[in-house]
């Protein structure tokens, strides 16, 4: 059974940092692509960042470039999203998702396509 467990959300002031974790199980992690997505109140879901566990390649949404860093620890089957310089507009429920076969490019995943499994979200709230 595929499981994706997101954690690390919380309440932080603008300018602060949080690190989200996505613990994965039930598939071959080294072949996969894993991404972070978010959904703010009243808005649609958007892709934030994705990483290929096979080659470590990463992609980011423009609004988070230079502030967020995605990384993959293949020994722990875990993907992290380090979020620095947080802004109130980063407030959202953050979800991790996986394509166990890593079939597509990172930007395809960011567009909301290709991910087969989704975890439950973790709330990130940034106060001004």
C-alpha positions as CSV (number, residue, x, y, z in Angstrom):
1,X,0.0,0.0,0.0
2,X,1.4,3.4,-1.0
3,X,1.5,5.9,1.8
4,X,2.6,9.5,1.8
5,X,2.8,11.2,5.2
6,X,3.3,14.9,5.2
7,X,4.4,16.7,8.4
8,X,6.1,19.9,9.6
9,X,3.4,22.5,9.0
10,X,2.6,25.2,11.6
11,X,2.2,28.8,12.4
12,X,5.1,31.1,11.7
13,X,5.6,34.9,11.3
14,X,6.4,36.4,8.0
15,X,10.1,36.0,7.3
16,X,10.3,32.8,9.2
17,X,11.1,29.3,8.1
18,X,9.5,25.8,8.2
19,X,10.7,22.5,6.9
20,X,8.1,20.1,5.6
21,X,8.7,16.3,5.4
22,X,7.0,13.7,3.2
23,X,7.7,10.2,4.3
24,X,6.9,7.7,1.5
25,X,6.4,3.9,1.6
26,X,4.9,1.2,-0.6
27,X,6.9,1.8,-3.8
28,X,10.5,2.0,-5.0
29,X,11.5,5.4,-3.8
30,X,14.6,5.7,-6.0
31,X,12.6,5.5,-9.2
32,X,10.0,8.0,-8.2
33,X,9.2,11.7,-8.6
34,X,7.7,13.5,-5.6
35,X,6.3,16.9,-5.5
36,X,4.8,19.4,-3.1
37,X,1.6,21.2,-3.9
38,X,-0.5,23.7,-2.0
39,X,-4.0,24.9,-1.8
40,X,-4.9,28.2,-0.2
41,X,-8.4,29.0,1.0
42,X,-10.7,29.8,-2.0
43,X,-8.0,28.9,-4.5
44,X,-7.1,26.0,-6.7
45,X,-4.3,23.6,-6.0
46,X,-0.9,24.7,-7.4
47,X,2.4,23.0,-7.8
48,X,5.2,24.3,-5.6
49,X,8.2,22.0,-6.3
50,X,9.1,18.6,-7.5
51,X,12.2,16.4,-7.3
52,X,13.2,13.3,-9.2
53,X,14.6,10.7,-6.8
54,X,16.5,9.0,-9.6
55,X,18.7,11.9,-10.6
56,X,17.9,14.6,-8.0
57,X,16.7,17.1,-10.6
58,X,14.4,19.8,-9.2
59,X,11.8,22.3,-10.4
60,X,10.1,25.2,-8.6
61,X,7.2,27.5,-9.1
62,X,8.4,31.0,-9.9
63,X,7.0,32.5,-6.7
64,X,9.1,30.3,-4.4
65,X,12.4,30.2,-6.3
66,X,15.2,31.4,-4.1
67,X,13.1,30.8,-0.9
68,X,12.2,27.2,-1.0
69,X,14.5,24.2,-1.4
70,X,13.3,20.6,-2.1
71,X,15.6,17.7,-1.3
72,X,15.3,13.9,-1.3
73,X,16.9,11.5,1.2
74,X,16.7,8.2,-0.5
75,X,18.0,6.3,2.5
76,X,15.0,7.5,4.5
77,X,12.5,7.5,1.7
78,X,11.7,11.1,2.6
79,X,11.4,14.3,0.7
80,X,11.8,17.7,2.4
81,X,10.7,21.2,1.6
82,X,12.8,23.8,3.3
83,X,10.8,27.0,3.2
84,X,12.6,30.3,4.1
85,X,11.5,33.9,4.0
86,X,7.9,32.9,4.3
87,X,5.2,35.3,3.2
88,X,1.5,35.5,4.2
89,X,0.7,34.4,0.6
90,X,2.4,31.1,1.3
91,X,-0.4,30.3,3.7
92,X,-2.0,27.1,2.4
93,X,-2.5,23.4,3.0
94,X,0.6,21.7,1.6
95,X,0.3,18.2,0.1
96,X,3.0,15.8,-1.1
97,X,2.3,13.6,-4.1
98,X,4.2,10.8,-5.9
99,X,4.6,9.2,-9.3
100,X,6.3,6.0,-8.4
101,X,7.7,5.5,-11.9
102,X,9.0,9.1,-12.3
103,X,7.6,9.1,-15.9
104,X,7.4,12.8,-16.7
105,X,9.3,16.1,-16.5
106,X,9.2,18.2,-13.4
107,X,7.2,21.0,-15.0
108,X,4.6,18.5,-16.1
109,X,4.0,17.5,-12.5
110,X,4.0,21.2,-11.4
111,X,1.1,21.7,-13.8
112,X,-0.9,19.2,-11.8
113,X,-0.5,16.2,-14.0
114,X,1.0,12.8,-13.6
115,X,1.1,12.3,-9.9
116,X,-0.6,9.1,-8.9
117,X,-0.7,9.2,-5.2
118,X,-1.5,12.0,-2.8
119,X,-1.0,12.3,0.9
120,X,-3.0,14.2,3.4
121,X,-2.0,17.8,3.8
122,X,-0.2,19.8,6.4
123,X,-1.3,23.3,7.2
124,X,1.1,26.2,6.9
125,X,0.0,29.6,8.2
126,X,2.2,32.7,7.8
127,X,1.1,35.7,9.9
128,X,2.0,39.2,8.8
